[in-house]
Amino acid sequence: MDVAMRTRKTTTIQWLGAAEVDGYAAILCDLDGCLIAAGRALPGAEDFVRAAGKRVSIVSNNSADTSVTLSAKLNAIGLPLPQESIFLAGELAVRTIAAERPGARIHVIAEQPLHALATELGLERANDRTDVVLLARDTKFTLTGLEKALRLLEQGAELVVTNPDLSHPNADGRPVPETGSLLAAFKACCPEIAPRVIGKPQPFLINAALEAAGVPASEAVFVGDNAATDGAAATLAGLDFIHLVATPSPLANGAPVEDTLPLTHPSSVEASAC
């Protein structure tokens, strides 16, 4: 089906009419810019989540939290979402590596929850001769850390990236740097890097959410604010897409998907070379 026929636009979650989602057995929703901004619930988000009930799942490129830590944060701001309904790029990336490479040596560039999850799943965190370099959003990212990671890639490590977003919006709609900004630094130093991307626009998160819900793609809808990631992932997974279009920020956020991050099948990615 033509993408335009599968996509509808509205402004914010506050103005998303119940009739637009009532016919779906599953409602998959992005997080930042849709339900929350700067750690606070957006107007209408609580009503939307409570009205959708068990049909709603969070499918987010968040790479700083796990489903456990994020569920606690969301419940604290009035969004009652259990960890079983939350699917995150960072967590899926770590779980994918652990499933495919049990006990692998991994160099993690991420916030503490992903470090802890990697250890919990039996991955050996290392700074030399690693099998995988995992790149996620890391507020402590440094040029020294970048140089170290590039050396590991030169030695044959695979680069796994949680998500390609350059930024996510804060409460004022202004961009907050995301994992894609860090990846841009890698590519500036080594343009031929071919990272393996786990989050949207890849459909893997959506597929995981649908499998958990037991709902086929034809009976689900995706609600998101970023056509380059949310819309592309929904299209690949075969879902209808509702595009939330708020007032644009002075600086656009998003992901240069077509320029730097070709869509790939999980089994078709080779180790990165630099």
C-alpha positions as a Markdown table, in Angstrom:
| # | Residue | x | y | z |
|---|---|---|---|---|
| 1 | Met | 0.0 | 0.0 | 0.0 |
| 2 | Asp | 1.2 | 3.5 | -0.8 |
| 3 | Val | 2.8 | 5.1 | 2.3 |
| 4 | Ala | 0.7 | 8.2 | 2.0 |
| 5 | Met | -2.4 | 6.1 | 2.3 |
| 6 | Arg | -1.2 | 4.6 | 5.5 |
| 7 | Thr | -0.2 | 7.8 | 7.2 |
| 8 | Arg | -2.4 | 10.4 | 9.0 |
| 9 | Lys | -1.3 | 13.6 | 10.6 |
| 10 | Thr | -2.5 | 15.4 | 13.7 |
| 11 | Thr | -0.9 | 18.0 | 16.0 |
| 12 | Thr | -0.1 | 16.6 | 19.5 |
| 13 | Ile | -1.2 | 13.7 | 21.6 |
| 14 | Gln | -3.7 | 16.1 | 23.3 |
| 15 | Trp | -5.6 | 16.4 | 20.1 |
| 16 | Leu | -5.5 | 12.8 | 18.9 |
| 17 | Gly | -9.1 | 11.8 | 18.8 |
| 18 | Ala | -10.1 | 8.5 | 20.4 |
| 19 | Ala | -11.9 | 7.6 | 17.1 |
| 20 | Glu | -8.5 | 7.5 | 15.4 |
| 21 | Val | -7.2 | 4.7 | 17.5 |
| 22 | Asp | -10.3 | 2.9 | 18.7 |
| 23 | Gly | -10.3 | 0.4 | 15.8 |
| 24 | Tyr | -6.8 | -1.0 | 16.6 |
| 25 | Ala | -6.0 | -3.9 | 18.9 |
| 26 | Ala | -2.6 | -2.5 | 19.6 |
| 27 | Ile | -1.3 | 1.1 | 19.8 |
| 28 | Leu | 2.4 | 1.5 | 19.6 |
| 29 | Cys | 3.6 | 4.9 | 20.7 |
| 30 | Asp | 6.9 | 6.7 | 20.6 |
| 31 | Leu | 7.9 | 8.5 | 23.8 |
| 32 | Asp | 10.0 | 11.7 | 23.6 |
| 33 | Gly | 8.0 | 14.4 | 21.8 |
| 34 | Cys | 4.8 | 12.3 | 21.9 |
| 35 | Leu | 4.1 | 11.5 | 25.6 |
| 36 | Ile | 6.9 | 13.3 | 27.4 |
| 37 | Ala | 9.5 | 16.0 | 27.1 |
| 38 | Ala | 12.3 | 16.8 | 29.5 |
| 39 | Gly | 11.1 | 14.1 | 31.8 |
| 40 | Arg | 7.6 | 15.6 | 32.1 |
| 41 | Ala | 4.3 | 14.3 | 30.7 |
| 42 | Leu | 2.9 | 16.4 | 27.9 |
| 43 | Pro | -0.6 | 17.7 | 28.0 |
| 44 | Gly | -3.1 | 14.9 | 27.2 |
| 45 | Ala | -0.5 | 12.1 | 27.6 |
| 46 | Glu | -2.0 | 10.7 | 30.9 |
| 47 | Asp | -5.5 | 10.7 | 29.5 |
| 48 | Phe | -4.3 | 9.0 | 26.3 |
| 49 | Val | -2.4 | 6.3 | 28.2 |
| 50 | Arg | -5.3 | 5.6 | 30.6 |
| 51 | Ala | -7.9 | 5.5 | 27.8 |
| 52 | Ala | -5.8 | 3.1 | 25.7 |
| 53 | Gly | -5.2 | 0.8 | 28.6 |
| 54 | Lys | -3.5 | -2.5 | 27.9 |
| 55 | Arg | -3.5 | -1.8 | 24.2 |
| 56 | Val | -0.7 | 0.7 | 24.4 |
| 57 | Ser | 3.0 | -0.1 | 24.2 |
| 58 | Ile | 6.0 | 2.3 | 24.3 |
| 59 | Val | 8.3 | 1.7 | 21.4 |
| 60 | Ser | 11.2 | 4.1 | 21.8 |
| 61 | Asn | 14.7 | 4.8 | 20.6 |
| 62 | Asn | 15.6 | 5.6 | 24.3 |
| 63 | Ser | 19.0 | 4.2 | 24.9 |
| 64 | Ala | 19.6 | 5.6 | 28.4 |
| 65 | Asp | 17.1 | 3.4 | 30.3 |
| 66 | Thr | 15.9 | -0.1 | 30.6 |
| 67 | Ser | 12.2 | -1.0 | 30.7 |
| 68 | Val | 12.4 | -1.4 | 34.5 |
| 69 | Thr | 14.0 | 2.0 | 35.1 |
| 70 | Leu | 11.8 | 3.8 | 32.6 |
| 71 | Ser | 8.6 | 2.2 | 33.9 |
| 72 | Ala | 9.4 | 3.6 | 37.3 |
| 73 | Lys | 10.0 | 7.1 | 35.9 |
| 74 | Leu | 6.8 | 7.1 | 33.8 |
| 75 | Asn | 4.6 | 5.9 | 36.7 |
| 76 | Ala | 6.1 | 8.7 | 38.8 |
| 77 | Ile | 4.8 | 11.3 | 36.4 |
| 78 | Gly | 1.3 | 9.8 | 36.0 |
| 79 | Leu | 1.8 | 7.5 | 33.1 |
| 80 | Pro | 0.9 | 4.0 | 34.3 |
| 81 | Leu | 3.0 | 1.8 | 32.0 |
| 82 | Pro | 4.3 | -1.5 | 33.2 |
| 83 | Gln | 7.8 | -2.7 | 32.1 |
| 84 | Glu | 6.2 | -5.4 | 30.0 |
| 85 | Ser | 4.7 | -2.8 | 27.7 |
| 86 | Ile | 8.0 | -0.9 | 27.1 |
| 87 | Phe | 10.4 | -1.7 | 24.3 |
| 88 | Leu | 13.6 | 0.3 | 24.1 |
| 89 | Ala | 16.4 | 0.5 | 21.5 |
| 90 | Gly | 19.2 | 0.4 | 24.1 |
| 91 | Glu | 17.8 | -2.6 | 26.0 |
| 92 | Leu | 17.0 | -4.5 | 22.8 |
| 93 | Ala | 20.6 | -3.8 | 21.6 |
| 94 | Val | 22.2 | -5.3 | 24.7 |
| 95 | Arg | 19.8 | -8.3 | 24.7 |
| 96 | Thr | 20.4 | -9.0 | 21.0 |
| 97 | Ile | 24.2 | -9.0 | 21.5 |
| 98 | Ala | 23.8 | -11.3 | 24.5 |
| 99 | Ala | 21.6 | -13.7 | 22.6 |
| 100 | Glu | 23.8 | -13.8 | 19.5 |
| 101 | Arg | 27.2 | -13.7 | 21.2 |
| 102 | Pro | 26.9 | -15.2 | 24.7 |
| 103 | Gly | 29.7 | -14.0 | 26.9 |
| 104 | Ala | 31.1 | -11.7 | 24.3 |
| 105 | Arg | 33.6 | -9.0 | 25.2 |
| 106 | Ile | 31.8 | -5.7 | 24.8 |
| 107 | His | 32.9 | -2.1 | 25.1 |
| 108 | Val | 29.9 | 0.0 | 26.2 |
| 109 | Ile | 29.5 | 3.7 | 25.4 |
| 110 | Ala | 26.2 | 4.4 | 27.2 |
| 111 | Glu | 24.6 | 5.5 | 30.5 |
| 112 | Gln | 24.8 | 3.3 | 33.6 |
| 113 | Pro | 21.6 | 1.2 | 33.1 |
| 114 | Leu | 23.0 | -0.3 | 29.9 |
| 115 | His | 26.3 | -1.1 | 31.5 |
| 116 | Ala | 24.5 | -2.8 | 34.3 |
| 117 | Leu | 22.2 | -4.8 | 31.9 |
| 118 | Ala | 25.3 | -6.0 | 29.9 |
| 119 | Thr | 26.8 | -7.3 | 33.1 |
| 120 | Glu | 23.6 | -8.9 | 34.2 |
| 121 | Leu | 23.3 | -10.7 | 30.8 |
| 122 | Gly | 26.8 | -12.2 | 31.1 |
| 123 | Leu | 28.6 | -9.9 | 28.7 |
| 124 | Glu | 32.2 | -9.2 | 29.6 |
| 125 | Arg | 32.8 | -5.4 | 29.6 |
| 126 | Ala | 36.2 | -4.7 | 28.3 |
| 127 | Asn | 38.3 | -1.8 | 27.0 |
| 128 | Asp | 40.7 | -3.8 | 24.7 |
| 129 | Arg | 40.3 | -6.6 | 22.1 |
| 130 | Thr | 36.5 | -6.5 | 22.2 |
| 131 | Asp | 34.0 | -8.3 | 20.0 |
| 132 | Val | 31.5 | -5.5 | 20.0 |
| 133 | Val | 31.5 | -1.7 | 20.5 |
| 134 | Leu | 28.0 | -0.7 | 21.7 |
| 135 | Leu | 27.2 | 3.0 | 21.0 |
| 136 | Ala | 24.2 | 4.5 | 22.8 |
| 137 | Arg | 23.5 | 8.0 | 24.2 |
| 138 | Asp | 26.2 | 8.9 | 26.7 |
| 139 | Thr | 26.3 | 12.2 | 28.3 |
| 140 | Lys | 29.9 | 11.5 | 29.4 |
| 141 | Phe | 31.1 | 10.9 | 25.8 |
| 142 | Thr | 34.6 | 12.3 | 25.2 |
| 143 | Leu | 37.1 | 12.6 | 22.4 |
| 144 | Thr | 39.4 | 10.2 | 24.3 |
| 145 | Gly | 36.6 | 7.7 | 24.4 |
| 146 | Leu | 35.9 | 8.2 | 20.7 |
| 147 | Glu | 39.6 | 7.5 | 19.9 |
| 148 | Lys | 39.6 | 4.4 | 22.0 |
| 149 | Ala | 36.5 | 3.1 | 20.3 |
| 150 | Leu | 37.9 | 3.7 | 16.8 |
| 151 | Arg | 40.9 | 1.7 | 17.7 |
| 152 | Leu | 38.7 | -1.2 | 18.8 |
| 153 | Leu | 36.9 | -1.1 | 15.4 |
| 154 | Glu | 40.2 | -1.1 | 13.6 |
| 155 | Gln | 41.0 | -4.3 | 15.5 |
| 156 | Gly | 37.9 | -5.9 | 14.1 |
| 157 | Ala | 35.1 | -5.2 | 16.6 |
| 158 | Glu | 31.6 | -4.8 | 15.3 |
| 159 | Leu | 29.9 | -1.5 | 15.9 |
| 160 | Val | 26.3 | -1.8 | 17.2 |
| 161 | Val | 24.3 | 1.4 | 17.4 |
| 162 | Thr | 21.2 | 1.7 | 19.5 |
| 163 | Asn | 19.5 | 4.4 | 17.4 |
| 164 | Pro | 20.3 | 6.9 | 14.7 |
| 165 | Asp | 18.4 | 9.9 | 16.1 |
| 166 | Leu | 20.5 | 13.1 | 16.0 |
| 167 | Ser | 18.4 | 14.6 | 18.8 |
| 168 | His | 15.2 | 14.4 | 20.7 |
| 169 | Pro | 13.1 | 17.4 | 21.7 |
| 170 | Asn | 13.1 | 19.1 | 25.2 |
| 171 | Ala | 10.1 | 20.7 | 26.8 |
| 172 | Asp | 10.5 | 23.8 | 24.5 |
| 173 | Gly | 10.9 | 21.7 | 21.4 |
| 174 | Arg | 14.6 | 22.4 | 21.2 |
| 175 | Pro | 17.0 | 19.6 | 20.3 |
| 176 | Val | 18.8 | 17.5 | 22.9 |
| 177 | Pro | 21.8 | 15.6 | 21.4 |
| 178 | Glu | 21.2 | 11.9 | 20.8 |
| 179 | Thr | 23.1 | 8.8 | 19.8 |
| 180 | Gly | 23.1 | 9.8 | 16.2 |
| 181 | Ser | 25.2 | 12.9 | 17.0 |
| 182 | Leu | 27.8 | 10.6 | 18.6 |
| 183 | Leu | 27.7 | 8.3 | 15.6 |
| 184 | Ala | 28.3 | 11.4 | 13.4 |
| 185 | Ala | 31.6 | 11.9 | 15.2 |
| 186 | Phe | 32.5 | 8.3 | 14.4 |
| 187 | Lys | 31.7 | 8.7 | 10.7 |
| 188 | Ala | 33.6 | 12.0 | 10.6 |
| 189 | Cys | 36.7 | 10.1 | 11.6 |
| 190 | Cys | 35.9 | 6.9 | 9.6 |
| 191 | Pro | 33.4 | 7.5 | 6.8 |
| 192 | Glu | 33.4 | 3.9 | 5.8 |
| 193 | Ile | 32.0 | 2.6 | 9.1 |
| 194 | Ala | 28.9 | 0.4 | 8.5 |
| 195 | Pro | 27.1 | 0.2 | 11.9 |
| 196 | Arg | 24.5 | -2.3 | 12.8 |
| 197 | Val | 21.4 | -0.3 | 13.9 |
| 198 | Ile | 18.9 | -1.8 | 16.3 |
| 199 | Gly | 16.3 | 0.9 | 16.9 |
| 200 | Lys | 14.0 | 2.7 | 14.6 |
| 201 | Pro | 13.9 | 3.1 | 11.5 |
| 202 | Gln | 14.6 | -0.6 | 11.7 |
| 203 | Pro | 11.4 | -2.6 | 12.5 |
| 204 | Phe | 12.9 | -4.8 | 15.2 |
| 205 | Leu | 11.4 | -2.9 | 18.2 |
| 206 | Ile | 8.0 | -2.9 | 16.6 |
| 207 | Asn | 8.2 | -6.6 | 15.8 |
| 208 | Ala | 9.1 | -7.3 | 19.4 |
| 209 | Ala | 6.1 | -5.2 | 20.7 |
| 210 | Leu | 3.7 | -6.9 | 18.3 |
| 211 | Glu | 4.9 | -10.4 | 19.3 |
| 212 | Ala | 4.5 | -9.6 | 23.0 |
| 213 | Ala | 1.0 | -8.2 | 22.4 |
| 214 | Gly | 0.0 | -11.2 | 20.2 |
| 215 | Val | -1.4 | -8.8 | 17.6 |
| 216 | Pro | -0.7 | -8.8 | 13.8 |
| 217 | Ala | 0.6 | -5.7 | 12.1 |
| 218 | Ser | -2.7 | -5.2 | 10.3 |
| 219 | Glu | -4.4 | -4.6 | 13.6 |
| 220 | Ala | -1.9 | -2.2 | 15.1 |
| 221 | Val | -1.1 | 1.5 | 14.6 |
| 222 | Phe | 2.1 | 3.5 | 15.4 |
| 223 | Val | 1.9 | 7.0 | 16.9 |
| 224 | Gly | 5.1 | 9.0 | 16.5 |
| 225 | Asp | 6.6 | 12.4 | 15.9 |
| 226 | Asn | 9.5 | 11.6 | 13.6 |
| 227 | Ala | 8.7 | 10.4 | 10.1 |
| 228 | Ala | 12.3 | 9.5 | 9.4 |
| 229 | Thr | 12.4 | 7.0 | 12.2 |
| 230 | Asp | 8.9 | 6.3 | 13.5 |
| 231 | Gly | 7.2 | 6.5 | 10.1 |
| 232 | Ala | 9.9 | 4.5 | 8.3 |
| 233 | Ala | 9.8 | 1.7 | 11.0 |
| 234 | Ala | 6.0 | 1.6 | 10.9 |
| 235 | Thr | 6.0 | 1.3 | 7.1 |
| 236 | Leu | 8.6 | -1.5 | 7.1 |
| 237 | Ala | 6.6 | -3.4 | 9.8 |
| 238 | Gly | 3.4 | -2.9 | 7.9 |
| 239 | Leu | 1.6 | -0.7 | 10.4 |
| 240 | Asp | -0.6 | 2.4 | 9.9 |
| 241 | Phe | 1.2 | 5.5 | 11.1 |
| 242 | Ile | -0.2 | 8.6 | 12.9 |
| 243 | His | 2.3 | 11.4 | 12.6 |
| 244 | Leu | 2.2 | 13.9 | 15.5 |
| 245 | Val | 3.2 | 17.3 | 14.1 |
| 246 | Ala | 3.8 | 19.9 | 16.8 |
| 247 | Thr | 5.2 | 23.4 | 16.3 |
| 248 | Pro | 8.6 | 23.0 | 14.8 |
| 249 | Ser | 11.6 | 24.0 | 16.9 |
| 250 | Pro | 14.2 | 26.5 | 15.7 |
| 251 | Leu | 16.5 | 23.6 | 15.0 |
| 252 | Ala | 15.1 | 20.4 | 13.4 |
| 253 | Asn | 15.6 | 17.1 | 15.0 |
| 254 | Gly | 15.7 | 13.7 | 13.3 |
| 255 | Ala | 18.0 | 11.2 | 11.7 |
| 256 | Pro | 19.8 | 11.4 | 8.4 |
| 257 | Val | 18.6 | 7.9 | 7.6 |
| 258 | Glu | 18.9 | 8.0 | 3.9 |
| 259 | Asp | 22.5 | 9.4 | 4.0 |
| 260 | Thr | 24.2 | 7.3 | 6.6 |
| 261 | Leu | 22.1 | 4.4 | 7.9 |
| 262 | Pro | 20.9 | 1.9 | 5.3 |
| 263 | Leu | 18.2 | -0.5 | 6.5 |
| 264 | Thr | 19.5 | -3.9 | 7.1 |
| 265 | His | 18.3 | -7.4 | 8.1 |
| 266 | Pro | 19.7 | -8.6 | 11.5 |
| 267 | Ser | 21.5 | -11.5 | 9.9 |
| 268 | Ser | 23.1 | -9.5 | 7.1 |
| 269 | Val | 25.4 | -7.2 | 8.9 |
| 270 | Glu | 29.1 | -7.7 | 8.8 |
| 271 | Ala | 31.7 | -6.5 | 11.4 |
| 272 | Ser | 32.6 | -2.8 | 10.9 |
| 273 | Ala | 35.9 | -1.9 | 9.5 |
| 274 | Cys | 37.7 | 1.4 | 9.9 |
